[in-house]
Amino acid sequence: MPFDRPIVLLLPHTHFPLWFIVLFASSSLAVLHFVIEKEPPKTEQVPVLLIAFVMSVFWISTIAGELLNCLEALGALLELPQALLGLTLLAWGNSVGDLVADVAVDCLSKCL
């Protein structure tokens, strides 16, 4: 993949990448919701909860994919084989969540 290739664009003639448009739209809607709504919804709690959960899954998946692409680009720049990246950097990154959870459980057990 050439490094001068533009980031994924929503429309061919726009100068903004897709991530910027999505971030701008979601931030604008969040600010609008914060300004308009003064009380939490009483009847739409379950649909709002499901939408928030699905959006969080999409954001986590997108961020993980972009981090993986960055690591692959770094490996291509340094001319490292993908097997070496998979055995080192990607495996370590996969274990960070477990490390954080283990440290948090250890701190909680010492605090109680």
VOMI-158710 format. One line per 4 residues: for each residue x, y, z of N, C-alpha, C, O, CB. Coordinates in Angstrom, 2 decimals, m for minus. Last residue first. Glycine has a CB too. Example, Ala and Ser with C-alpha at 12.3 -4.5 7.8 and 13.67 -1.06 7.14 Angstrom:
% residues 2
12.85/m2.25/7.08/13.67/m1.06/7.14/12.90/0.03/7.87/13.41/1.14/8.04/14.08/m0.60/5.72 ~ 13.19/m5.69/7.80/12.30/m4.50/7.80/13.20/m3.30/7.80/14.24/m3.32/8.46/11.31/m4.47/9.05
//
This chain:
% residues 112
m9.42/m3.48/50.41/m10.52/m3.99/51.24/m10.00/m4.66/52.43/m10.78/m5.16/53.25/m11.39/m4.93/50.49 ~ m7.06/m2.91/49.10/m7.79/m1.80/49.74/m8.88/m2.30/50.67/m9.22/m1.62/51.64/m8.40/m0.91/48.67 ~ m6.25/m5.28/48.00/m5.42/m4.71/49.06/m6.16/m3.60/49.81/m5.92/m3.38/50.99/m4.11/m4.16/48.48 ~ m8.20/m5.67/46.08/m8.07/m6.67/47.14/m7.21/m6.14/48.29/m7.43/m6.51/49.44/m7.45/m7.97/46.58
m7.81/m3.46/44.43/m9.06/m3.58/45.18/m8.93/m4.58/46.32/m9.48/m4.37/47.40/m10.20/m4.00/44.25 ~ m5.30/m4.08/43.35/m5.47/m2.86/44.17/m6.74/m2.94/45.01/m6.74/m2.54/46.17/m5.50/m1.61/43.28 ~ m5.97/m6.41/41.94/m4.99/m6.46/43.02/m5.11/m5.25/43.94/m5.05/m5.38/45.16/m3.56/m6.54/42.44 ~ m7.74/m5.38/40.06/m8.23/m6.37/41.04/m7.27/m6.46/42.21/m7.70/m6.58/43.36/m8.40/m7.76/40.38
m5.96/m3.71/38.66/m7.13/m3.14/39.33/m7.68/m4.09/40.38/m8.04/m3.66/41.48/m8.22/m2.80/38.31 ~ m4.15/m5.57/37.63/m3.67/m4.55/38.57/m4.84/m3.94/39.33/m4.73/m3.69/40.53/m2.88/m3.44/37.81 ~ m5.88/m7.00/35.93/m5.20/m7.68/37.05/m4.70/m6.68/38.09/m4.83/m6.91/39.29/m4.02/m8.51/36.53 ~ m6.63/m5.01/34.09/m7.64/m5.65/34.93/m7.01/m6.33/36.14/m7.53/m6.25/37.24/m8.45/m6.67/34.12
m4.14/m4.45/32.92/m4.87/m3.39/33.63/m5.91/m3.99/34.56/m6.07/m3.54/35.70/m5.54/m2.43/32.63 ~ m3.57/m6.96/31.77/m2.68/m6.38/32.77/m3.40/m5.31/33.59/m3.29/m5.29/34.82/m1.45/m5.77/32.09 ~ m5.64/m7.25/29.92/m5.54/m8.19/31.04/m4.66/m7.62/32.15/m4.96/m7.78/33.33/m4.98/m9.54/30.56 ~ m4.95/m5.14/28.21/m6.23/m5.13/28.92/m6.23/m6.07/30.11/m6.76/m5.73/31.17/m7.35/m5.50/27.98
m2.48/m6.03/27.19/m2.54/m4.83/28.03/m3.84/m4.77/28.82/m3.83/m4.38/29.99/m2.39/m3.58/27.16 ~ m2.41/m8.10/25.40/m2.33/m8.44/26.82/m2.47/m7.23/27.73/m2.58/m7.39/28.95/m1.03/m9.12/27.10 ~ m2.36/m7.02/22.89/m3.52/m7.83/23.25/m3.55/m8.14/24.74/m4.61/m8.41/25.29/m3.53/m9.13/22.45 ~ 0.15/m5.87/22.87/m1.03/m5.01/22.88/m2.29/m5.76/23.26/m3.19/m5.19/23.88/m1.21/m4.37/21.53
1.69/m8.19/22.66/1.78/m7.36/23.86/0.56/m6.46/23.98/m0.01/m6.30/25.06/3.07/m6.51/23.84 ~ 0.93/m9.03/20.11/0.66/m9.89/21.26/0.73/m9.10/22.56/m0.08/m9.31/23.46/1.66/m11.07/21.30 ~ 1.88/m6.92/18.55/0.44/m7.19/18.60/0.09/m8.08/19.77/m0.97/m7.90/20.38/m0.02/m7.84/17.30 ~ 4.71/m7.03/19.08/3.90/m5.84/19.34/2.42/m6.15/19.48/1.77/m5.69/20.42/4.10/m4.83/18.25
5.28/m10.09/18.64/5.77/m9.14/19.64/4.76/m8.04/19.93/4.03/m8.11/20.91/7.09/m8.52/19.18 ~ 4.07/m11.62/16.71/4.59/m12.30/17.90/5.00/m11.32/18.99/5.07/m11.70/20.16/5.76/m13.16/17.53 ~ 3.41/m9.77/14.74/2.36/m10.53/15.40/2.82/m11.19/16.68/2.05/m11.30/17.64/1.82/m11.58/14.48 ~ 5.94/m8.92/13.93/5.01/m7.97/14.54/3.92/m8.70/15.31/3.54/m8.29/16.40/4.38/m7.06/13.47
6.86/m11.31/12.83/7.55/m10.74/13.99/6.66/m9.73/14.70/6.62/m9.68/15.93/8.86/m10.08/13.55 ~ 5.08/m11.58/10.70/5.12/m12.61/11.74/5.79/m12.08/13.00/5.35/m12.37/14.11/5.85/m13.87/11.23 ~ 5.68/m9.45/9.05/4.42/m9.41/9.79/4.38/m10.47/10.89/3.72/m10.27/11.91/3.25/m9.61/8.85 ~ 9.07/m8.21/9.28/8.07/m9.16/8.78/6.82/m9.13/9.66/6.88/m8.84/10.86/8.65/m10.58/8.73
10.01/m4.83/8.86/9.88/m5.97/9.76/8.83/m6.92/9.19/7.81/m6.47/8.68/9.48/m5.50/11.20 ~ 10.69/m2.32/7.76/10.93/m3.56/7.02/10.96/m4.77/7.95/11.84/m5.64/7.83/12.24/m3.47/6.25 ~ 9.84/m0.02/8.84/11.05/m0.59/9.43/11.45/m1.90/8.77/12.44/m2.53/9.18/10.84/m0.81/10.90 ~ 7.53/0.33/7.29/8.59/1.35/7.26/9.91/0.79/7.78/10.98/1.09/7.24/8.18/2.56/8.10
6.07/m1.93/8.02/6.49/m1.78/6.63/7.61/m0.74/6.51/8.54/m0.92/5.72/5.31/m1.37/5.75 ~ 5.64/m1.39/10.73/6.40/m2.57/10.34/6.89/m2.49/8.91/8.00/m2.92/8.61/5.57/m3.81/10.52 ~ 4.04/0.87/10.44/5.32/0.98/11.13/6.22/m0.21/10.78/7.42/m0.04/10.56/5.12/1.06/12.65 ~ 1.84/m0.32/9.21/2.60/0.70/8.49/3.97/0.89/9.11/4.96/1.07/8.40/1.84/2.03/8.47
0.99/m1.98/11.29/1.42/m2.58/10.03/2.24/m1.58/9.20/3.22/m1.96/8.58/0.19/m3.05/9.22 ~ 0.32/m0.04/13.19/1.40/m0.98/13.47/1.90/m1.65/12.20/3.10/m1.86/12.05/0.94/m2.03/14.47 ~ m1.82/1.18/11.83/m0.62/1.96/12.18/0.56/1.05/12.47/1.68/1.32/12.04/m0.90/2.86/13.40 ~ m3.63/m0.96/11.70/m3.09/m0.39/10.47/m1.84/0.43/10.73/m0.89/0.39/9.94/m4.15/0.48/9.78
m4.15/m1.21/14.45/m3.53/m2.32/13.72/m2.93/m1.83/12.41/m1.83/m2.24/12.05/m4.56/m3.42/13.45 ~ m5.42/1.21/14.90/m4.15/0.92/15.58/m3.41/m0.22/14.89/m2.19/m0.18/14.77/m4.40/0.56/17.05 ~ m7.69/0.80/13.31/m6.74/1.85/12.96/m5.40/1.66/13.65/m4.35/1.90/13.05/m7.32/3.22/13.32 ~ m8.93/m1.31/14.71/m8.51/m1.47/13.32/m7.49/m0.44/12.90/m6.53/m0.76/12.20/m9.71/m1.41/12.41
m9.46/m0.06/17.16/m8.57/m1.21/17.11/m8.06/m1.46/15.70/m6.89/m1.77/15.50/m9.28/m2.47/17.64 ~ m11.27/1.91/16.30/m9.99/2.31/16.89/m9.00/1.16/16.86/m7.82/1.36/16.56/m10.19/2.79/18.34 ~ m13.38/0.26/15.40/m12.71/1.19/14.49/m11.34/1.60/15.02/m10.37/1.62/14.27/m13.57/2.44/14.28 ~ m14.11/m1.11/17.75/m13.65/m1.85/16.58/m12.89/m0.95/15.61/m11.86/m1.35/15.07/m14.84/m2.49/15.86
m14.92/1.05/19.34/m13.80/0.20/19.77/m13.24/m0.58/18.59/m12.02/m0.69/18.45/m14.25/m0.77/20.88 ~ m17.08/1.98/17.79/m15.92/2.84/18.03/m14.71/2.01/18.46/m13.60/2.25/17.99/m16.24/3.89/19.10 ~ m18.85/m0.26/17.87/m18.32/0.23/16.59/m17.08/1.09/16.79/m16.11/0.94/16.04/m19.40/1.04/15.86 ~ m19.34/m0.37/20.63/m18.70/m1.51/19.97/m18.11/m1.07/18.63/m16.99/m1.45/18.30/m19.71/m2.66/19.75
m20.65/2.07/20.95/m19.37/1.86/21.63/m18.62/0.68/21.02/m17.40/0.71/20.92/m19.59/1.62/23.14 ~ m22.95/1.61/19.42/m21.99/2.63/18.99/m20.64/2.46/19.68/m19.60/2.68/19.06/m22.54/4.02/19.28 ~ m24.16/m0.38/20.99/m23.74/m0.69/19.62/m22.72/0.33/19.13/m21.74/m0.04/18.49/m24.95/m0.74/18.67 ~ m24.67/1.13/23.34/m23.81/m0.05/23.38/m23.28/m0.40/21.99/m22.10/m0.67/21.82/m24.58/m1.25/23.96
m26.40/3.11/22.38/m25.12/3.50/22.96/m24.16/2.31/23.00/m22.97/2.47/22.74/m25.32/4.06/24.38 ~ m28.56/1.49/21.60/m27.85/2.29/20.60/m26.48/2.70/21.12/m25.50/2.65/20.38/m28.68/3.54/20.22 ~ m29.31/0.46/24.11/m28.86/m0.44/23.05/m28.08/0.32/21.97/m27.05/m0.17/21.49/m30.06/m1.15/22.42 ~ m30.07/2.83/25.43/m29.00/2.01/25.97/m28.44/1.07/24.90/m27.22/0.92/24.80/m29.51/1.20/27.16
m32.21/3.62/23.86/m31.03/4.49/23.95/m29.84/3.71/24.47/m28.72/3.89/23.99/m31.32/5.70/24.88 ~ m34.01/1.46/24.33/m33.45/1.72/22.99/m32.21/2.60/23.01/m31.26/2.36/22.27/m34.51/2.36/22.12 ~ m34.31/1.81/27.22/m33.75/0.59/26.65/m33.24/0.83/25.23/m32.12/0.42/24.93/m34.80/m0.53/26.65 ~ m35.46/4.41/27.57/m34.18/4.05/28.16/m33.54/2.84/27.50/m32.34/2.84/27.25/m34.35/3.80/29.64
m37.76/5.83/26.82/m36.86/5.31/25.79/m35.52/4.85/26.34/m34.52/4.90/25.62/m36.63/6.36/24.74 ~ m39.15/6.88/29.00/m39.70/5.73/28.29/m38.73/5.10/27.31/m38.87/3.92/26.99/m40.95/6.13/27.57 ~ m37.64/8.93/30.10/m38.36/8.04/31.00/m38.85/6.78/30.28/m38.95/5.72/30.90/m39.54/8.76/31.62 ~ m34.42/10.42/29.71/m35.66/9.90/29.13/m36.32/8.90/30.07/m35.64/8.12/30.74/m35.37/9.24/27.76
m33.39/12.95/32.10/m33.16/11.70/31.37/m34.48/11.17/30.80/m35.54/11.44/31.36/m32.51/10.65/32.30 ~ m33.79/16.46/31.37/m34.05/15.29/32.22/m33.75/14.03/31.42/m33.86/14.04/30.19/m35.51/15.29/32.74 ~ m33.08/18.23/29.41/m32.79/18.61/30.79/m32.99/17.44/31.76/m32.42/17.44/32.85/m33.67/19.77/31.21 ~ m31.94/18.51/26.13/m32.52/17.62/27.14/m32.10/18.04/28.54/m30.92/18.19/28.82/m32.10/16.16/26.88
m30.43/20.57/24.80/m31.89/20.48/24.71/m32.49/19.68/25.86/m33.44/20.12/26.50/m32.29/19.87/23.39 ~ m27.69/20.23/25.40/m28.31/21.54/25.56/m29.84/21.42/25.63/m30.47/22.11/26.43/m27.91/22.47/24.41 ~ m27.21/17.55/24.83/m26.90/18.07/26.16/m27.60/19.39/26.42/m28.05/19.65/27.54/m25.39/18.24/26.32 ~ m27.88/17.46/22.11/m28.66/16.68/23.08/m28.44/17.21/24.50/m29.38/17.29/25.28/m28.28/15.19/23.00
m25.84/19.11/21.09/m27.24/19.47/20.90/m28.13/18.74/21.91/m29.03/19.34/22.49/m27.69/19.16/19.47 ~ m23.61/17.56/21.76/m23.76/18.90/22.34/m25.22/19.35/22.23/m25.76/19.92/23.18/m22.83/19.92/21.64 ~ m24.15/15.28/20.17/m24.01/15.15/21.62/m24.19/16.51/22.31/m24.87/16.59/23.33/m22.65/14.56/21.98 ~ m24.15/16.33/17.58/m25.38/15.76/18.11/m25.32/15.62/19.63/m26.33/15.82/20.31/m25.66/14.40/17.48
m21.44/17.09/17.44/m22.50/18.10/17.31/m23.81/17.59/17.88/m24.52/18.32/18.58/m22.68/18.50/15.84 ~ m20.22/14.59/17.66/m19.98/15.62/18.69/m21.05/16.70/18.64/m21.52/17.16/19.68/m18.59/16.25/18.50 ~ m21.13/13.36/15.31/m21.50/12.80/16.61/m21.27/13.81/17.74/m22.07/13.87/18.68/m20.70/11.51/16.89 ~ m20.00/15.07/13.34/m21.45/14.86/13.42/m21.86/14.34/14.79/m22.83/14.82/15.37/m21.91/13.89/12.33
m17.23/14.86/13.90/m17.90/16.16/13.94/m19.41/15.99/14.09/m20.03/16.70/14.89/m17.59/16.95/12.66 ~ m16.82/12.10/13.53/m16.53/12.72/14.82/m17.24/14.06/14.95/m17.80/14.37/16.01/m15.02/12.90/15.01 ~ m17.52/11.84/10.82/m18.26/11.10/11.84/m18.05/11.73/13.21/m19.00/11.87/13.98/m17.83/9.61/11.86 ~ m15.57/13.52/9.66/m16.99/13.80/9.45/m17.83/13.10/10.52/m18.76/13.69/11.06/m17.43/13.35/8.04
m13.22/12.23/10.45/m13.48/13.60/10.87/m14.96/13.94/10.75/m15.54/14.58/11.63/m12.65/14.58/10.04 ~ m13.39/9.75/9.21/m13.37/9.80/10.67/m13.67/11.21/11.18/m14.30/11.36/12.22/m12.01/9.32/11.20 ~ m13.26/10.45/6.47/m14.50/9.92/7.03/m14.52/10.03/8.55/m15.56/10.36/9.12/m14.69/8.47/6.62 ~ m11.52/13.57/5.83/m11.61/12.11/5.94/m12.90/11.69/6.65/m13.54/12.49/7.35/m10.39/11.55/6.69
m12.22/16.22/3.61/m12.26/15.73/4.98/m12.32/14.21/4.99/m13.09/13.62/4.24/m13.46/16.33/5.74 ~ m12.52/17.18/1.15/m11.16/17.18/1.66/m11.09/16.65/3.08/m10.02/16.64/3.68/m10.59/18.57/1.60 ~ m14.54/15.65/m1.40/m14.37/16.34/m0.13/m12.92/16.24/0.32/m12.19/15.34/m0.08/m15.31/15.76/0.95 ~ m14.99/14.15/m3.65/m14.54/15.53/m3.84/m14.41/16.30/m2.54/m14.20/17.51/m2.57/m15.50/16.24/m4.75
m15.91/11.58/m2.89/m14.64/11.72/m3.62/m14.12/13.15/m3.71/m12.91/13.34/m3.84/m14.81/11.19/m5.00 ~ m16.89/11.25/0.52/m17.24/11.63/m0.85/m15.95/11.89/m1.61/m14.98/12.37/m1.02/m18.18/12.88/m0.88 ~ m15.34/10.08/2.57/m16.77/9.83/2.46/m17.24/10.11/1.04/m17.92/9.28/0.43/m17.55/10.68/3.46 ~ m12.16/8.47/2.29/m13.00/9.66/2.20/m14.45/9.26/2.03/m14.77/8.24/1.42/m12.55/10.55/1.03
m9.43/7.16/3.95/m10.74/6.87/3.39/m11.63/8.11/3.43/m11.82/8.72/4.49/m11.41/5.70/4.15 ~ m6.49/9.09/3.23/m7.32/8.34/4.17/m8.70/8.19/3.55/m9.11/8.99/2.71/m7.40/9.06/5.56 ~ m4.59/8.76/0.16/m5.38/9.51/1.15/m6.16/8.57/2.07/m6.44/7.43/1.72/m6.34/10.46/0.44 ~ m1.27/7.53/m0.23/m2.70/7.30/m0.48/m3.52/8.05/0.57/m3.20/7.98/1.76/m3.03/5.78/m0.47
1.36/7.54/0.26/0.78/8.82/m0.13/m0.71/8.70/m0.46/m1.32/9.67/m0.91/1.52/9.40/m1.31 ~ 2.18/4.97/0.73/1.99/5.83/1.90/1.40/7.19/1.55/0.99/7.92/2.44/3.30/6.01/2.61 ~ 0.69/2.15/m0.92/1.51/3.36/m0.94/1.16/4.28/0.22/0.01/4.37/0.64/1.34/4.11/m2.27 ~ 0.85/m1.18/0.00/0.00/0.00/0.00/0.89/1.24/0.00/1.78/1.35/0.85/m0.97/0.00/1.22
//
